[in-house]
Amino acid sequence: MLTQNHAQDAQDRYFMMLAIQQAKRGLYTTRPNPAVGCVIVQSESIVGQGFHPKAGEPHAEVFAIKDAGARAVGATAYVTLEPCSHTGRTPPCALALIKAGIKRVVIAGLDPNPQVAGRGVALLEQAGIEVKVGVLTAQAEALNRGFLKAMRTQMPYVRLKIATSLDGRTAMASGESKWITSAAAREDVQKLRAQSGAIITGSETVITDNPQLNVRSNQLDVACDQIPPPMVIILDRRQRLHYSPDSEYQLCRRSETLYWRTDDLTALLKELVSDHQCYDVLIEAGAGIAGSFLSQQLVDELIVYQAPCLLGANARSMVAFNPLSLSQQLRFDLVSHEQVGSDLKLTLLPL
């Protein structure tokens, strides 16, 4: 038989998982804010739930409190991120929970934002509310890797996406690359773009492929016009490209496209956080840029879509990286693998 504490822990995990499911509903639309969910429970029954849908709109706690109404009095609130304690575009959620009469708050993890950083918990405890922190923390933080890293380090979470053949090739020697991977894999990439504040590419990719690098999927459970469009940055040290409404390149027709003319990739990433609030960055570029980010240890997550084909020794390699010995190799931890259409999707974290 479970002890009372074990039963309470199991219940807390169950309702926190439901709060995480709520948070996922805002995954593509909340940028630059984190995706947060809240579930309010009274006598082991859900009486209110909500999620943060968009920056500038009420936070998850406010929607859940409104959903619960008078049933929030004496209830427990499960929140996937520490309730805010400051007044921004919306009032503090910690105060909203206090005013609603919540008696207990269970939080997945603290908010590292300097404007919050434990102050939300302090407000709740000062009001006599019981607070428990650290329930399903890893699962909740997985939804907001970019926001959390940026608040802690002032650097974004960087994902590098590569589509490759079985022999590690991304295009024919001529540059022909459409399409190595399946339509299903390309559709999956839309999810990566939809959760990215910025997409980095190279001038060579723009000139060769003339990509759009936008979110245009109708399979994301949310309309594309509700998703904040990712900023696009073109690495163009040789200054081959520039804005022109009549450009032959789609990205160069957009006035909001940013051109980066130097080799300082760290400075670029810091600027994306400090000046543009881009906390999740996706790299869709050629072997040279991929190799630069990897060799400078600026990649947090490598995503490889591997197609069941061979392109041969003369085709273009996936990464321009030339270690002189095995001791210089880049190694990764394979954290997930799944079949997407006819391709294999590998998600790896640098060791």
C-alpha positions as CSV (number, residue, x, y, z in Angstrom):
1,M,0.0,0.0,0.0
2,L,1.3,3.5,-0.9
3,T,2.0,5.8,2.0
4,Q,0.3,9.1,2.1
5,N,3.4,10.9,0.8
6,H,3.9,8.5,-2.0
7,A,0.2,8.8,-3.0
8,Q,0.6,12.6,-3.0
9,D,3.7,12.4,-5.1
10,A,2.0,10.2,-7.6
11,Q,-0.9,12.6,-7.8
12,D,1.3,15.6,-8.2
13,R,3.1,13.9,-11.1
14,Y,-0.2,13.0,-12.8
15,F,-1.6,16.5,-12.7
16,M,1.7,18.1,-13.6
17,M,1.8,15.9,-16.7
18,L,-1.6,17.2,-17.6
19,A,-0.3,20.8,-17.1
20,I,2.6,20.0,-19.4
21,Q,0.0,18.8,-22.0
22,Q,-1.7,22.2,-21.7
23,A,1.7,24.0,-22.1
24,K,2.3,22.1,-25.4
25,R,-0.7,23.8,-26.9
26,G,1.2,27.1,-27.0
27,L,4.5,25.6,-28.1
28,Y,4.5,27.3,-31.6
29,T,2.7,30.6,-30.7
30,T,4.1,32.0,-27.4
31,R,7.5,33.3,-28.6
32,P,9.4,35.0,-27.2
33,N,7.6,33.9,-24.0
34,P,7.9,30.4,-22.7
35,A,5.1,27.8,-23.2
36,V,3.4,27.3,-19.8
37,G,0.4,25.3,-18.7
38,C,-1.7,25.3,-15.5
39,V,-4.2,22.8,-14.1
40,I,-6.2,23.6,-11.0
41,V,-7.4,20.6,-8.9
42,Q,-10.0,20.5,-6.1
43,S,-10.6,17.2,-4.3
44,E,-8.7,15.3,-6.9
45,S,-10.8,16.6,-9.7
46,I,-9.7,19.2,-12.3
47,V,-11.8,22.4,-12.0
48,G,-9.7,24.6,-14.2
49,Q,-7.0,24.5,-16.9
50,G,-5.3,26.8,-19.3
51,F,-2.1,27.7,-21.3
52,H,-0.3,30.8,-22.4
53,P,-1.3,31.2,-26.0
54,K,0.7,34.3,-27.1
55,A,3.0,37.1,-25.8
56,G,0.9,39.9,-24.6
57,E,-2.1,37.7,-23.7
58,P,-2.9,36.4,-20.2
59,H,-0.7,33.7,-18.8
60,A,-1.7,30.1,-18.2
61,E,-2.6,30.7,-14.5
62,V,-5.1,33.4,-15.4
63,F,-6.9,31.3,-17.9
64,A,-7.0,28.4,-15.4
65,I,-8.3,30.6,-12.6
66,K,-11.0,32.0,-14.9
67,D,-12.0,28.4,-15.9
68,A,-12.2,27.3,-12.3
69,G,-14.1,30.3,-11.0
70,A,-15.1,30.0,-7.3
71,R,-13.9,26.4,-7.3
72,A,-10.3,27.8,-7.2
73,V,-10.7,28.6,-3.5
74,G,-8.8,26.1,-1.4
75,A,-7.6,24.3,-4.5
76,T,-4.1,23.2,-5.7
77,A,-2.6,24.8,-8.8
78,Y,-0.1,22.8,-11.0
79,V,2.1,25.1,-13.0
80,T,4.9,24.1,-15.4
81,L,7.0,27.2,-14.7
82,E,7.3,29.4,-11.6
83,P,4.5,32.0,-11.7
84,C,5.7,35.5,-12.6
85,S,6.1,38.1,-9.9
86,H,6.6,41.2,-12.0
87,T,4.2,43.4,-14.0
88,G,5.0,43.3,-17.7
89,R,2.4,43.3,-20.5
90,T,0.2,41.4,-18.0
91,P,-0.1,41.5,-14.1
92,P,1.8,39.1,-11.9
93,C,0.5,35.6,-11.9
94,A,1.6,34.9,-8.4
95,L,-0.7,37.6,-7.1
96,A,-3.5,36.2,-9.3
97,L,-3.2,32.8,-7.6
98,I,-3.2,34.5,-4.2
99,K,-6.3,36.5,-5.0
100,A,-8.1,33.4,-6.3
101,G,-7.7,31.7,-2.9
102,I,-5.4,28.9,-4.1
103,K,-4.0,27.1,-1.0
104,R,-1.2,25.0,-2.6
105,V,0.9,25.5,-5.7
106,V,3.0,22.7,-7.3
107,I,5.7,24.0,-9.8
108,A,7.8,22.0,-12.2
109,G,10.7,24.3,-12.1
110,L,11.9,27.8,-11.2
111,D,12.0,30.6,-13.7
112,P,15.6,31.7,-14.3
113,N,14.4,35.1,-15.7
114,P,16.1,37.7,-13.5
115,Q,12.7,39.4,-13.1
116,V,11.3,36.3,-11.5
117,A,14.0,33.9,-10.3
118,G,12.4,32.7,-7.0
119,R,10.4,35.9,-6.4
120,G,7.2,34.2,-7.5
121,V,7.6,31.4,-5.0
122,A,8.5,33.9,-2.3
123,L,5.3,35.9,-2.9
124,L,3.2,32.7,-2.7
125,E,4.8,31.6,0.5
126,Q,4.5,35.0,2.1
127,A,0.8,34.7,1.5
128,G,0.7,31.4,3.4
129,I,0.4,29.2,0.3
130,E,2.1,25.8,0.4
131,V,4.6,25.6,-2.5
132,K,6.3,22.5,-3.9
133,V,8.9,22.8,-6.6
134,G,10.6,20.1,-8.7
135,V,7.8,17.9,-10.1
136,L,8.6,16.6,-13.7
137,T,11.1,19.3,-14.1
138,A,13.0,17.7,-17.0
139,Q,9.8,17.1,-19.0
140,A,8.6,20.7,-18.4
141,E,12.0,22.2,-19.2
142,A,12.1,20.3,-22.5
143,L,9.4,22.6,-23.8
144,N,11.4,25.8,-23.2
145,R,15.0,24.9,-23.8
146,G,15.7,28.1,-25.7
147,F,14.0,30.4,-23.2
148,L,15.7,28.7,-20.2
149,K,19.2,28.7,-21.7
150,A,18.9,32.3,-22.8
151,M,17.8,33.4,-19.3
152,R,20.7,31.5,-17.8
153,T,23.5,32.2,-20.2
154,Q,22.4,35.0,-22.6
155,M,22.9,32.5,-25.5
156,P,20.2,30.7,-27.5
157,Y,19.5,27.0,-27.8
158,V,20.9,26.1,-31.2
159,R,19.6,23.2,-33.3
160,L,21.4,22.1,-36.5
161,K,19.3,20.3,-39.0
162,I,20.9,18.2,-41.8
163,A,19.3,16.1,-44.5
164,T,21.7,13.4,-45.7
165,S,22.1,10.2,-47.6
166,L,23.3,6.9,-46.1
167,D,26.8,7.8,-47.1
168,G,26.6,11.2,-45.4
169,R,26.1,13.3,-48.5
170,T,23.7,16.3,-48.8
171,A,23.8,17.2,-52.5
172,M,25.3,16.1,-55.8
173,A,28.6,17.7,-56.8
174,S,26.6,20.1,-58.9
175,G,24.6,21.3,-55.9
176,E,21.4,19.4,-56.9
177,S,19.7,18.4,-53.7
178,K,15.9,18.5,-54.2
179,W,14.9,16.1,-52.8
180,I,17.1,13.7,-50.8
181,T,14.6,13.1,-48.0
182,S,10.9,12.4,-48.2
183,A,7.9,14.8,-48.0
184,A,7.2,13.5,-44.5
185,A,10.7,14.5,-43.4
186,R,10.3,18.0,-44.9
187,E,7.0,18.3,-43.2
188,D,8.7,17.4,-39.9
189,V,11.2,20.2,-40.4
190,Q,8.2,22.6,-40.4
191,K,7.8,21.8,-36.7
192,L,11.4,22.8,-36.0
193,R,10.9,26.1,-37.9
194,A,7.6,26.7,-36.0
195,Q,9.4,26.6,-32.6
196,S,12.4,28.7,-33.8
197,G,12.8,32.4,-33.2
198,A,15.5,32.6,-35.9
199,I,16.8,30.5,-38.8
200,I,20.4,30.8,-39.9
201,T,21.4,30.0,-43.4
202,G,24.3,30.8,-45.8
203,S,24.6,32.9,-48.9
204,E,25.6,29.8,-50.9
205,T,22.5,28.0,-49.8
206,V,20.4,31.1,-50.8
207,I,22.1,31.3,-54.2
208,T,21.9,27.6,-54.9
209,D,18.5,26.7,-53.5
210,N,16.6,30.0,-53.3
211,P,14.7,28.7,-50.1
212,Q,11.8,30.4,-48.4
213,L,12.7,29.2,-44.9
214,N,9.2,30.0,-43.6
215,V,6.5,28.1,-41.8
216,R,3.9,26.9,-44.3
217,S,2.5,23.6,-42.9
218,N,-1.1,22.9,-42.4
219,Q,-0.4,20.0,-40.1
220,L,0.7,21.8,-36.9
221,D,-2.7,22.0,-35.1
222,V,-2.4,25.8,-35.3
223,A,-2.8,28.2,-38.3
224,C,0.4,29.5,-39.7
225,D,-0.7,33.1,-39.3
226,Q,-0.8,32.5,-35.6
227,I,2.9,31.4,-35.5
228,P,5.4,34.3,-35.1
229,P,7.5,34.1,-38.3
230,P,11.1,33.2,-37.6
231,M,13.7,35.8,-38.3
232,V,16.1,34.8,-41.1
233,I,19.8,35.5,-40.9
234,I,22.0,35.0,-44.0
235,L,25.7,34.6,-43.3
236,D,27.3,36.6,-46.1
237,R,30.9,37.5,-45.4
238,R,31.5,38.2,-49.0
239,Q,28.5,40.6,-49.2
240,R,27.0,38.9,-52.2
241,L,23.5,39.5,-51.1
242,H,21.4,42.4,-50.0
243,Y,17.8,43.5,-49.6
244,S,15.9,44.3,-52.8
245,P,12.2,44.1,-53.4
246,D,13.0,42.9,-56.9
247,S,15.6,40.3,-55.9
248,E,15.6,36.9,-57.6
249,Y,16.1,35.4,-54.2
250,Q,13.0,35.1,-52.0
251,L,14.7,35.8,-48.7
252,C,16.3,39.0,-50.1
253,R,12.9,40.4,-51.0
254,R,12.1,40.5,-47.3
255,S,13.1,43.7,-45.6
256,E,13.3,42.0,-42.2
257,T,16.0,39.5,-43.3
258,L,19.3,40.1,-41.4
259,Y,22.7,39.9,-43.1
260,W,25.7,38.9,-41.0
261,R,29.0,39.9,-42.6
262,T,31.6,38.7,-40.1
263,D,32.9,35.3,-38.9
264,D,32.0,35.9,-35.3
265,L,29.2,33.4,-34.8
266,T,29.2,33.8,-31.0
267,A,28.5,37.5,-31.3
268,L,25.7,36.7,-33.7
269,L,24.1,34.3,-31.3
270,K,24.4,36.8,-28.4
271,E,22.9,39.5,-30.5
272,L,19.9,37.3,-31.4
273,V,19.1,37.0,-27.7
274,S,19.9,40.5,-26.5
275,D,18.5,42.5,-29.5
276,H,15.9,40.3,-31.0
277,Q,14.7,37.9,-28.2
278,C,15.4,34.9,-30.4
279,Y,15.9,32.1,-27.9
280,D,15.6,29.1,-30.2
281,V,17.8,29.1,-33.3
282,L,17.7,26.6,-36.2
283,I,20.5,26.3,-38.7
284,E,19.6,25.2,-42.2
285,A,22.8,25.7,-44.2
286,G,25.6,24.0,-46.0
287,A,28.6,21.9,-44.9
288,G,30.8,24.9,-44.2
289,I,28.5,26.7,-41.8
290,A,27.5,23.4,-40.2
291,G,31.1,22.6,-39.6
292,S,31.8,26.1,-38.2
293,F,29.1,25.9,-35.6
294,L,30.0,22.4,-34.6
295,S,33.7,22.9,-34.4
296,Q,33.1,26.0,-32.3
297,Q,30.9,24.0,-30.0
298,L,27.9,26.3,-30.6
299,V,25.4,23.5,-31.4
300,D,23.1,22.2,-28.6
301,E,21.2,19.7,-30.7
302,L,22.0,17.9,-34.0
303,I,19.0,16.6,-36.0
304,V,19.8,14.4,-38.9
305,Y,17.2,13.2,-41.4
306,Q,18.9,10.2,-43.1
307,A,17.4,9.0,-46.4
308,P,17.8,5.4,-47.6
309,C,19.9,6.3,-50.6
310,L,23.6,6.6,-51.7
311,L,24.9,9.6,-53.5
312,G,28.5,8.6,-54.0
313,A,32.0,9.8,-53.1
314,N,31.8,12.9,-55.4
315,A,28.7,14.3,-53.7
316,R,28.9,17.0,-51.2
317,S,29.6,16.0,-47.6
318,M,27.3,16.9,-44.7
319,V,29.9,18.8,-42.6
320,A,33.1,20.6,-43.6
321,F,35.1,19.3,-40.6
322,N,38.5,17.8,-41.0
323,P,40.0,16.4,-37.8
324,L,43.6,15.2,-38.0
325,S,43.2,12.4,-35.5
326,L,40.5,10.4,-33.7
327,S,41.2,12.5,-30.6
328,Q,39.7,15.5,-32.4
329,Q,36.5,13.7,-33.4
330,L,33.1,15.2,-32.4
331,R,31.0,12.7,-30.6
332,F,27.3,12.8,-29.7
333,D,24.8,11.1,-27.5
334,L,21.9,9.6,-29.6
335,V,18.9,10.6,-27.6
336,S,16.1,9.5,-30.0
337,H,15.6,7.9,-33.3
338,E,12.4,7.4,-35.3
339,Q,11.2,6.7,-38.8
340,V,9.7,9.7,-40.6
341,G,8.2,8.6,-43.9
342,S,11.0,6.6,-45.6
343,D,13.7,8.3,-43.6
344,L,15.4,7.9,-40.2
345,K,15.4,10.9,-37.9
346,L,18.2,11.0,-35.4
347,T,18.4,13.5,-32.6
348,L,21.8,13.9,-31.0
349,L,23.3,16.0,-28.2
350,P,27.1,16.8,-28.3
351,L,29.1,15.1,-25.6
